[in-house]
Amino acid sequence: MELLEDYRVEIDKIDREITQLLEKRMNVAKAISKYKIENNMQIFHPDREKMVIEKNKGYLENKEYEELVESFYDNLMYLSRLVQQKEIYPENKIYTKPYKNDRENLVVGYQGVAGSFGNEAMLKYFKNIKEAKSYEKFEEVFKAVESGEIEYGILPVENSSTGGIGTVEDLLKEYNLYIVGEECIKISQNLVGIKGATVDDIKEVYSHPQGFEQSTKFFDKHKNYNLIPYSNTAISAKLVSDLKDKSKAAIASERAAKLYDLKIIKKDVNDLKNNYTRFIVIGRDLECDETCDKVSILFSVEDTSGGLYNLIRDIKEFGLNMSKIESRPNRNNPWNYIFFVDFDGNLFDENIKQAVNVIARNSKYFKLLGCYRDIKCK
């Protein structure tokens, strides 16, 4: 029993040292946030955080604790970002740059290949593009914007029939980038294959998972098809074109079928004919002018009774008209959720500015995602 008490005394001593060091680290995090504001720097630098984790794993004498150290520092740096976020959104201060109406000679990125819905949304939104760059993964677009490789990226964030694109929503939290615009594309999914192929010839179908989800009724009638998830519908079409096999098909747009010289075997296989996907345009700066009419935020609340209710009450008391509220699991904190909210308004409106500051103060975690022009999907 005496030995157990000795262990507890030692644990208490270590905990005190950890708390003192944590306080010092958060004070430094605050100082860094002020430097980042003054020098227009991003909060989140994934490469830097990975380097910190790997470096500290290297200090271990007992390598069986590597996973614990990785989890510890992942959460520690998440807490540091929370502290920095509070510094960036102090009372009555929101830092914005003018909305860039002159969108000429831009370098823009999208996920997928030519003929993808992302490519289509990019061409619809941007009128004069100097160079378009395609990326295989959503995160690659975020990284390219953050590094300055491209000025803007365009990504799907929500579909009218299947809901939010979780991967993109998670990345909006992880990267300190902003939504500066949005575009809406009507989605028509088609079963496409090489010329001469029929519905009966098909054995394998390639598509982004969203294409399958949006066409469940069609595939319920063709249970013999082997459905193979792929990174993008247009990439799926390109693969089928390259394979030149009648038994292979893809779910893709009419534009992708034409681009890759494929036949539309079955048109409009999606369940809903009014099927739309909303795309967001992301940039490094918070851009806003008097024509912007939509604000997007995300926040988490304390895991206590009434936590979410109190935040919703704040939104209601300021008379904000919410057009969307959606939750996502917080990967840094199991059984805790991040809430995405869109509401009508402009950051130059004092009522909106005050509301954003109140929500930020009362949130466990808060991020202003953007203020931009609302595009109605219709």
VOFIVEX-976685 format. One line per field, with one value per residue (C-alpha): residue in one letter; y, x, z. Coordinates in Angstrom, 3 decimals. Each point is the difference from the previous one (the first is absolute). Example, Ala and Ser with C-alpha at 12.3 -4.5 7.8 and 13.67 -1.06 7.14 Angstrom:
REM residues 2
aa (A/S)
v (-4.500/3.440)
u (12.300/1.370)
w (7.800/-0.660)
//
This chain:
REM residues 378
aa (M/E/L/L/E/D/Y/R/V/E/I/D/K/I/D/R/E/I/T/Q/L/L/E/K/R/M/N/V/A/K/A/I/S/K/Y/K/I/E/N/N/M/Q/I/F/H/P/D/R/E/K/M/V/I/E/K/N/K/G/Y/L/E/N/K/E/Y/E/E/L/V/E/S/F/Y/D/N/L/M/Y/L/S/R/L/V/Q/Q/K/E/I/Y/P/E/N/K/I/Y/T/K/P/Y/K/N/D/R/E/N/L/V/V/G/Y/Q/G/V/A/G/S/F/G/N/E/A/M/L/K/Y/F/K/N/I/K/E/A/K/S/Y/E/K/F/E/E/V/F/K/A/V/E/S/G/E/I/E/Y/G/I/L/P/V/E/N/S/S/T/G/G/I/G/T/V/E/D/L/L/K/E/Y/N/L/Y/I/V/G/E/E/C/I/K/I/S/Q/N/L/V/G/I/K/G/A/T/V/D/D/I/K/E/V/Y/S/H/P/Q/G/F/E/Q/S/T/K/F/F/D/K/H/K/N/Y/N/L/I/P/Y/S/N/T/A/I/S/A/K/L/V/S/D/L/K/D/K/S/K/A/A/I/A/S/E/R/A/A/K/L/Y/D/L/K/I/I/K/K/D/V/N/D/L/K/N/N/Y/T/R/F/I/V/I/G/R/D/L/E/C/D/E/T/C/D/K/V/S/I/L/F/S/V/E/D/T/S/G/G/L/Y/N/L/I/R/D/I/K/E/F/G/L/N/M/S/K/I/E/S/R/P/N/R/N/N/P/W/N/Y/I/F/F/V/D/F/D/G/N/L/F/D/E/N/I/K/Q/A/V/N/V/I/A/R/N/S/K/Y/F/K/L/L/G/C/Y/R/D/I/K/C/K)
v (0.000/2.344/-0.665/1.039/3.313/0.595/-0.524/2.433/2.664/-0.448/0.259/3.207/1.506/-0.908/1.331/3.329/0.291/-0.913/2.668/2.656/-0.949/-0.032/3.553/1.107/-1.667/1.675/3.399/-0.532/-1.123/3.320/1.938/-1.969/0.781/3.736/-0.393/-1.954/2.725/2.742/-1.989/-1.423/-3.605/-3.138/-1.632/-3.604/-1.371/-3.787/-0.627/1.890/-1.956/-3.342/1.019/0.860/-3.382/-1.965/1.981/-0.662/-3.683/-0.088/1.135/-3.165/-2.617/-2.474/-0.226/-1.802/3.463/1.407/-0.136/1.675/2.804/0.488/0.236/2.288/2.516/-0.145/1.098/2.471/1.812/-0.061/1.821/2.487/0.747/0.609/2.587/1.664/0.026/1.942/2.589/0.437/0.658/2.456/2.260/2.098/-0.841/-1.917/0.254/0.093/0.844/1.393/-2.543/-0.464/0.692/0.186/-3.722/-0.001/-1.948/-2.221/-3.362/-2.203/-3.613/-2.679/-3.682/-2.474/0.248/1.857/-0.865/-0.336/1.940/1.927/1.009/1.054/2.069/1.701/0.994/1.299/2.087/1.428/1.916/0.514/-2.681/0.198/-3.569/-2.819/-2.682/-3.343/-2.019/-3.579/0.664/2.714/0.660/0.612/2.960/1.406/-0.419/1.690/3.046/0.186/-0.152/2.597/-2.495/1.036/3.088/-1.717/-3.529/-1.222/-3.028/-1.710/0.519/-1.126/-2.010/0.531/-3.728/-1.441/2.954/1.410/-1.181/-0.997/-0.065/3.593/1.180/-1.572/1.721/3.374/-0.434/-1.184/2.669/3.713/0.922/1.827/-0.459/2.951/-1.151/-2.828/-1.549/-2.443/-2.719/-2.129/-3.602/-2.475/-3.409/-2.302/-3.578/0.284/-2.574/-0.605/0.135/-3.170/-0.848/-0.650/-0.211/-3.798/0.062/1.804/-1.903/2.731/3.655/2.620/3.208/2.357/-1.332/3.019/-1.172/-3.363/1.605/2.298/-2.922/-2.704/-0.769/-0.694/-2.333/-1.779/-1.143/-1.151/-1.879/-2.055/3.054/0.103/3.574/1.209/3.328/2.375/3.424/1.962/-0.574/1.524/-2.039/-3.049/0.924/0.421/-3.423/-1.690/1.766/-1.220/-3.594/-0.316/-2.855/-0.361/-1.499/3.170/3.121/3.188/2.475/3.399/3.187/0.411/2.387/-2.649/-2.585/2.297/0.941/-3.646/-1.216/-2.183/-0.977/0.869/-3.436/1.247/3.704/1.635/-2.982/2.193/-0.477/3.669/2.029/3.228/-1.073/2.826/0.263/3.155/0.862/2.407/2.162/0.117/2.604/1.109/3.260/0.866/1.991/1.978/3.060/1.516/-2.443/-3.082/-1.376/-3.302/-0.825/-3.459/-0.963/-3.164/-0.536/-2.586/0.326/-1.192/-3.540/1.156/0.098/2.901/0.808/-0.123/1.513/3.075/0.586/-0.400/2.426/2.543/-0.375/0.429/3.047/1.833/-0.774/-2.035/-2.056/-3.365/-1.752/-3.022/-1.747/-3.268/-1.966/-1.937/-2.181/1.796/-2.232/1.625/-0.683/-3.243/0.402/3.736/1.735/2.932/1.975/1.672/2.911/2.255/3.115/3.073/3.152/2.075/0.531/3.771/-0.057/0.866/-2.431/-2.846/0.979/0.067/-3.344/-1.646/1.303/-1.207/-3.467/-0.110/0.927/-2.577/-2.861/-2.573/0.262/2.517/0.765/2.595/-1.786/2.881/2.701/-0.298/0.199/-2.557/-1.973/-1.608/-3.500/-0.176)
u (0.000/2.852/1.510/-3.272/-0.003/3.582/-1.063/-2.895/2.293/2.309/-2.972/-1.205/3.461/0.181/-3.533/0.912/3.057/-2.121/-2.585/2.681/1.571/-3.434/-0.624/3.380/-0.727/-3.402/1.526/2.460/-2.879/-1.743/3.123/0.329/-3.624/0.686/3.040/-2.070/-2.678/2.598/1.688/-3.176/1.035/-2.128/-0.734/0.133/3.187/-0.407/3.583/1.333/-2.298/1.070/3.627/-0.633/-1.657/2.793/2.694/-1.567/-0.513/3.740/0.636/-1.615/2.168/-2.911/-1.302/-3.204/-1.327/0.273/-3.750/-0.694/2.450/-1.533/-3.510/1.217/1.669/-2.829/-2.401/2.486/0.390/-3.770/-0.306/2.654/-2.056/-3.052/1.966/1.222/-3.518/-1.268/2.743/-0.915/-3.685/0.071/-2.926/-1.233/2.935/-0.450/2.789/-1.214/1.376/-2.175/-1.788/1.978/-2.471/2.812/0.624/2.292/3.171/-0.436/1.602/-2.803/-0.115/-2.682/-0.232/-0.316/0.742/-1.438/-3.683/-0.561/-2.743/2.723/1.497/-3.463/-0.626/3.384/-0.720/-3.437/1.273/3.254/-0.309/3.670/2.436/3.672/0.698/-2.138/1.690/-1.588/0.670/-0.769/-1.113/-2.012/2.791/2.468/-2.152/0.084/3.773/0.469/-2.027/1.812/3.439/-0.866/0.340/-3.523/-1.977/-3.359/-1.351/-3.530/-1.437/-3.374/-1.415/-3.637/-2.370/-3.742/-0.762/2.904/0.903/3.370/3.347/1.579/3.609/-0.174/-1.761/2.734/2.685/-1.730/0.595/3.588/1.304/-0.061/-1.539/-3.229/-3.060/-0.073/-2.734/-2.252/-1.443/-2.828/-0.073/-2.972/1.182/-1.145/1.593/0.218/1.105/2.716/2.086/1.883/-1.881/-1.988/-0.470/-3.518/-1.544/0.230/3.731/0.938/1.633/2.029/-0.875/2.482/-1.024/0.665/-2.058/-2.315/-0.951/-1.084/-1.831/-1.913/-1.067/-1.097/-3.330/1.725/2.545/-2.713/-1.295/3.466/1.306/2.281/2.217/3.216/0.235/3.580/0.591/2.383/1.389/-2.097/-2.779/1.984/3.087/-2.288/-1.106/3.612/0.876/-2.856/1.083/3.578/-1.059/-2.162/-1.970/-3.775/-0.438/1.326/-2.107/0.111/-2.381/0.857/-1.309/-0.991/2.946/2.435/-1.495/0.586/3.482/1.087/-1.902/-2.444/-3.605/-2.814/-1.492/-2.647/-0.730/-0.977/0.448/0.019/-3.004/-1.017/-0.321/0.530/3.447/2.422/3.491/1.204/3.665/2.020/2.913/2.799/2.750/2.675/-1.725/-3.368/-1.588/-3.204/-1.734/-3.480/-1.417/0.721/-3.082/0.957/2.202/1.371/1.411/0.899/0.170/0.004/-1.594/0.826/-1.224/-2.544/-3.774/-1.347/3.315/-1.359/-3.329/1.753/1.906/-3.166/-1.716/2.764/-0.563/-3.761/0.348/1.941/-2.763/2.243/-1.714/1.762/-0.071/2.021/1.182/1.898/2.185/3.218/1.913/2.978/2.968/2.093/-2.588/-2.062/-3.771/0.303/-1.396/0.815/-3.008/-0.065/-2.427/-0.924/-2.097/-1.053/2.019/3.094/2.997/-0.192/-3.391/0.650/-2.712/1.638/3.475/-1.207/-1.783/3.146/2.071/-2.534/-0.153/3.819/0.320/-2.573/1.371/2.533/1.427/-0.964/0.977/-1.363/-0.081/-0.995/-2.367/-0.983/-2.810/-2.763/-0.689/-3.444/-0.047/-2.941)
w (0.000/0.860/-3.435/-1.718/1.889/-1.084/-3.620/0.431/1.447/-2.970/-2.439/1.700/-0.347/-3.686/-0.642/1.585/-2.261/-3.049/0.897/0.437/-3.340/-1.686/1.237/-1.386/-3.342/-0.338/0.826/-2.844/-2.277/0.745/-0.883/-3.242/-0.935/0.282/-2.234/-2.522/-0.089/-0.544/-2.784/-1.614/0.706/0.241/3.369/-1.114/-1.529/-0.308/-1.088/3.029/2.346/-1.493/0.472/3.673/0.586/-1.669/1.835/3.398/-0.750/-0.574/3.589/1.378/1.620/0.127/-3.563/1.048/0.969/-3.554/-0.678/3.356/-0.775/-3.449/1.491/2.809/-2.322/-2.515/2.742/1.491/-3.319/-0.485/3.356/-1.126/-3.118/2.207/2.001/-3.195/-1.436/3.027/-0.559/-3.662/0.762/2.917/0.875/-2.956/-2.288/-3.228/-2.540/-3.613/-3.401/-2.820/-2.148/-3.225/-2.801/-2.556/-0.391/-3.022/-0.808/3.019/0.745/1.352/1.190/0.164/0.907/-2.846/-3.704/-2.980/-0.299/3.745/1.744/1.857/-3.340/-1.197/3.150/-0.392/-3.621/1.001/2.927/-1.383/-3.259/-0.823/1.188/-0.825/1.094/1.419/2.089/0.817/3.153/0.932/3.585/1.719/2.506/-2.814/-1.072/3.553/0.168/-3.383/1.097/3.345/-1.634/-2.663/-2.855/-1.051/0.982/0.402/0.186/-0.718/1.791/0.479/3.468/-0.154/-2.206/0.049/0.240/2.033/2.246/1.047/-1.353/3.312/-1.199/-1.249/3.168/2.147/-2.082/0.445/3.713/-0.329/-2.400/0.729/-3.358/-0.779/-2.165/-2.413/-2.371/-1.070/-3.143/-0.648/-2.633/-1.018/0.100/-2.621/0.493/-2.993/-0.559/-2.650/-1.839/-3.205/-3.273/-0.677/3.710/1.339/3.466/-0.195/-0.811/3.188/2.870/1.765/0.652/1.200/1.749/2.848/2.979/-0.330/-3.503/1.414/2.921/-2.342/-2.240/2.455/-1.729/-3.307/1.599/1.995/-3.408/-1.038/3.029/-2.238/-0.595/2.003/1.297/0.349/1.848/-1.753/0.834/-2.508/-2.556/-2.872/0.904/-0.052/-3.529/-1.109/1.430/-1.899/-3.179/0.473/0.782/-3.165/1.563/-0.571/3.458/1.698/0.544/2.041/1.573/-1.457/-1.557/-3.639/-0.390/1.278/-2.375/-2.982/1.167/0.279/-3.066/1.923/-0.669/2.423/0.624/2.457/0.527/3.311/2.301/3.142/2.304/0.093/-3.156/1.957/1.140/0.806/1.466/1.714/-0.488/2.124/-1.103/2.592/0.340/2.443/0.991/1.477/-2.845/0.411/-1.461/0.233/-2.588/2.140/1.737/1.599/3.003/0.812/3.385/1.883/3.727/2.756/3.407/3.492/0.647/2.566/0.162/-2.056/-1.696/-3.560/1.051/1.411/-3.265/-2.063/2.374/-0.645/-3.748/0.443/2.278/-2.710/-2.489/-2.292/-2.691/-0.088/-3.370/1.161/3.142/-0.211/2.391/-0.575/2.484/1.526/-0.858/2.748/2.695/-0.150/0.490/-0.450/-3.075/-2.240/-1.273/-3.402/-0.263/-2.932/0.563/-1.956/0.531/-0.666/2.289/-0.517/1.763/3.673/1.174/-1.916/1.222/3.600/-0.412/-1.382/2.907/2.584/-1.576/-0.138/3.689/1.107/-2.102/1.094/-3.510/-2.676/-3.567/-2.376/-3.351/-2.233/-1.187/-3.657/-2.537/0.384/-3.187/0.040/-1.467/-2.386)
//
